[in-house]
Structure formats: structure tokens, C-alpha cells
Amino acid sequence: MAQDDQMQMGNQTVDTPRLSGPIIIDKMKKGAFGLKLNLLELDILVGVGGKPYSDLGHLADEIEYHLQEYARPVLLSFMREGKLFHVLTDRVLGVDFLPVQGDSLKSLSSLMRNVELPFSSDMRNYHIYCDKDKQAELHSQTRSILAMLAPPFWIMSQRFFEGAIVSTLAVATAFVVHWMLGVLTYVILCLYVGRDQHKLGQSFMGYRGFRQIFCIAGTTEADAQLAALHLDPELKFIFTPKKLRQRLSKPVPSRSIGE
């Protein structure tokens, strides 16, 4: 009977399982929110809100509980090829999971033995972009006040200089025609850019030949860049915070045996 149940569990995927251990992404549904978080099949969910998933209930229930109790996105901790990373979500992922079993579970348990899962209200999602040469950039997913009040300056901060020039010329031209038209044009620009700044940011990066590869939760840009480098050491960030440069300082070479 137990063997039949185990075979049935192995042949069926579960969307919000309650299991005795970590769960692995088996299938990404079309349009799933997990795709926007750059999650991949075979990513292993190991924690929710700083607690091991094995200590919790249904994933959808846990997400809903955290959203209601703490009124902020839920921190999910994943393992990818033995490397830990975190994402924030404010909704169910829309992916199918399977339980981690056998040797994979043993290996994961040994990896997680000395890992402390974070629970921080200061974390935010960062999107990591890179081009074909592994040049990388990072963008916070927190809404920018600059985008709402001074769109041309925000567009320039995204290093989309053509867009900054076009938007500035559009507003200037409207003011030349009539000052009321200029004010109206500027207000519309503020509303549009402020509302769709994340989509615009993605469009700007795509125009420059960058594609989004990771979504990583961190307390600072340095933490997010460090986590991205942990997942892909070949990334070369164009702008690196001083804090990260200090962490990445070259280690002192160890002496060879026999010297």
C-alpha cells in the first residue's frame, strides 16, 4: 500500500503540497508568476519566511498567512545546484512541485545543516541583467520616487540616454507651444513613467542588449550582487558598490605543501 502511494506521488505533481521535506519545481505553468521571478525547473524550495519548509504546511497557505500577518511580500528560499538564493513574492507561484527524495534529499540535508535562513523586513527584490559578454547590471524593484517626479532624470539614471533626450524635448516643445500644454505633458509623463517604471526599465535593458537572468532578494545592492555572483561567478557587474569590492578582495595565496 505504501509502495503504491509512493508510486502515485512520483507520477503526479502537486501545486501546494504538504510534505515532510523540501520540494522541487517539477513544471512551470504558462504565465506563472514564478517565471517573473526567474525560477527554473529543479529549483528546490527549502524555506519560507526564514523557516525550513519541512516545518510548515501547504505552500499557498503559508504565502497567504504571511501576506495577511505581516502585510509584506513573503521571502522564499531556494537551492539551485547546491547554491542558496532568495526571492520575495506577493502571490502564489503557479508552479508544480514534487518532493525531494532519496540521495538528493540526503545531499540537500547535508548542505542545509549549517545554513541559516534569513527573515528580514528590509529585503527587496533586485533584477539582474546581463549581455552576451556577461556584463551585468542590477535594478531594484522598489518603486522610485524620481520616476514619478522627474521622469527624464530617472530615464537617464537607467542609462537610456536616448529616451531621456526624447522625453525632455517632448516636454520642452509642449512648453514652447503653450505653458498649459507643457504642464499637461509633464504630468502625463510623470504618471506614465511612475506607473510603468518596471516595464520601462526592462524595455530599456532589452534595447541595450541585456536580458534578465535572476531575481534575487537582498537587503542591499551589494548583497544581491554577491548572491548573483554566487549563482554565476562569470558575471561582471558594470557598477559595483564599495561594500562588495571589499568582500571580493583577492585572498592571500596559501603556501604550497613542502615550502
Beta strands, then each sheet from edge to edge (+ up, - down):
strand 1: 23-28
strand 2: 44-48
strand 3: 51-52
strand 4: 74-80
strand 5: 83-89
strand 6: 95-99
strand 7: 124-130
strand 8: 135-140
strand 9: 211-218
strand 10: 236-237
sheet 1: 3+ 2- 1+ 6-
sheet 2: 3+ 2- 4+ 5-
sheet 3: 9+ 7- 8+ 10+
end
